[in-house]
């Protein structure tokens, strides 16, 4: 099928099912994901099998837009108001998600009937648990914008999600390094912990530098050159944002953190920030959401559900328990409002994007060759649950918080 025709189908089917979801009381993003499932090459014959793979450049730009908007929620005024609470909640919910999933797998994974899993239960549990911390804020962001949600719970969710990937990458890097110790049986085996921390520092620090420089140049450009009309803003944002993302890929630093920092620079230091983000909300936001979530649905592989169903369930339940427990503890220690304490976790359930990428990285590592297929199956299956249930939980959360 022609690529142009395929793109047309994606946008039309995504829009129609998003509209249908809205009419029956569900978030539009749920409809977009269902549209992707309907067009999924593994399930229906409408689109050729390799099409989702060739959309990577466009989905990268969509993801860059989404993470930039997540960064736009981190204004200095908001951070001063609840920054300590957000950072504390982030640390606890990310670590507890990792810890709860690790314990859950160590206790229950042996009952899956997979005998070979028992041979490497500890490293397998470490690797899977390392993917429990990150949150995909794009689903919650889409729901929040659809219903124009504003308030303490919305701000806390977006703030925590914005810092979540950094903590998740740290936990992932440390866990993969420790897992190698248990997989490598050579007597002189060792892991260079210093090099691990150096890589983490380069990935995160480099991303911050790229984001700051990109944001500074954008702010200077829009300040000293007359911007005539909304269309010019869209062109400039697309140009600078793509450059920020591409530069991060070139230098092999965390591209999503770089684009998030880009958003932070605009919201805090650009005098026209309200106009800029208003333009995005009016003209590009729904287009980005339809394309990104519909294509994400096309990537989901439902064949993993049968081979790793119990592992998927363990991951989903224990991750949710860890998120909730961490949020409650972090909010309690920093004396956050009651509704923040008990409702924030509902917006941190969605997961996808970065964890899929990290799980695929394991497949390229020879040390994890035996367990990589099962890890990917578990994460992809959990992603299906998170991406379908997550938006609905986000809507319920924001509604209970009276912020819709």
HUHU-V650212 format. One record per residue. N is the residue number from 1. SS is DSSP state (2 for helix, 1 for strand, 0 for the rest). Layout:
# HUHU-V650212
n: [N:N]
ss: [SS:SS]
This chain:
# HUHU-V650212
n: [1:2:3:4:5:6:7:8:9:10:11:12:13:14:15:16:17:18:19:20:21:22:23:24:25:26:27:28:29:30:31:32:33:34:35:36:37:38:39:40:41:42:43:44:45:46:47:48:49:50:51:52:53:54:55:56:57:58:59:60:61:62:63:64:65:66:67:68:69:70:71:72:73:74:75:76:77:78:79:80:81:82:83:84:85:86:87:88:89:90:91:92:93:94:95:96:97:98:99:100:101:102:103:104:105:106:107:108:109:110:111:112:113:114:115:116:117:118:119:120:121:122:123:124:125:126:127:128:129:130:131:132:133:134:135:136:137:138:139:140:141:142:143:144:145:146:147:148:149:150:151:152:153:154:155:156:157:158:159:160:161:162:163:164:165:166:167:168:169:170:171:172:173:174:175:176:177:178:179:180:181:182:183:184:185:186:187:188:189:190:191:192:193:194:195:196:197:198:199:200:201:202:203:204:205:206:207:208:209:210:211:212:213:214:215:216:217:218:219:220:221:222:223:224:225:226:227:228:229:230:231:232:233:234:235:236:237:238:239:240:241:242:243:244:245:246:247:248:249:250:251:252:253:254:255:256:257:258:259:260:261:262:263:264:265:266:267:268:269:270:271:272:273:274:275:276:277:278:279:280:281:282:283:284:285:286:287:288:289:290:291:292:293:294:295:296:297:298:299:300:301:302:303:304:305:306:307:308:309:310:311:312:313:314:315:316:317:318:319:320:321:322:323:324:325:326:327:328:329:330:331:332:333:334:335:336:337:338:339:340:341:342:343:344:345:346:347:348:349:350:351:352:353:354:355:356:357:358:359:360:361:362:363:364:365:366:367:368:369:370:371:372:373:374:375:376:377:378:379:380:381:382:383:384:385:386:387:388:389:390:391:392:393:394:395:396:397:398:399:400:401:402:403:404]
ss: [0:0:2:2:2:2:2:2:2:2:2:2:2:2:2:2:2:2:2:2:2:2:2:0:0:0:0:2:2:2:2:2:2:2:2:2:2:2:0:0:0:0:0:0:0:0:0:0:0:0:2:2:2:2:0:2:2:2:2:2:2:2:2:2:2:2:2:2:2:2:2:0:0:0:0:2:2:2:2:2:2:2:2:2:2:2:2:2:2:2:2:2:2:2:2:2:2:2:2:2:2:2:2:2:2:2:2:2:2:2:2:2:0:0:2:2:2:2:2:2:2:2:2:2:2:2:2:2:2:0:0:0:0:0:0:0:2:2:2:2:2:2:2:2:2:2:0:0:0:0:0:2:2:2:2:2:2:2:2:2:2:2:2:2:2:2:2:2:2:2:2:2:2:2:2:2:2:2:2:2:2:2:2:0:0:0:0:0:0:0:0:0:2:2:2:2:2:2:2:2:2:2:2:2:2:2:2:2:2:2:2:2:2:2:2:2:2:2:2:2:2:2:2:2:0:0:0:0:0:2:2:2:2:2:2:2:2:2:2:2:2:2:2:2:2:2:2:2:2:2:0:0:0:0:2:2:2:2:2:2:2:2:2:2:2:2:2:2:2:0:0:0:2:2:2:2:2:2:2:2:2:2:2:0:2:2:2:2:2:2:2:2:2:2:2:2:2:2:2:0:0:0:0:2:2:2:2:0:2:2:2:2:2:2:2:2:2:2:2:2:2:2:2:2:2:2:2:2:2:2:2:2:2:0:0:0:0:2:2:2:2:2:2:2:2:2:2:0:0:0:0:0:0:2:2:2:2:2:2:2:2:2:2:2:0:2:2:2:2:2:2:2:2:2:2:2:2:2:2:2:2:2:2:2:2:2:2:2:2:2:2:2:2:2:2:2:2:2:2:2:0:0:0:0]
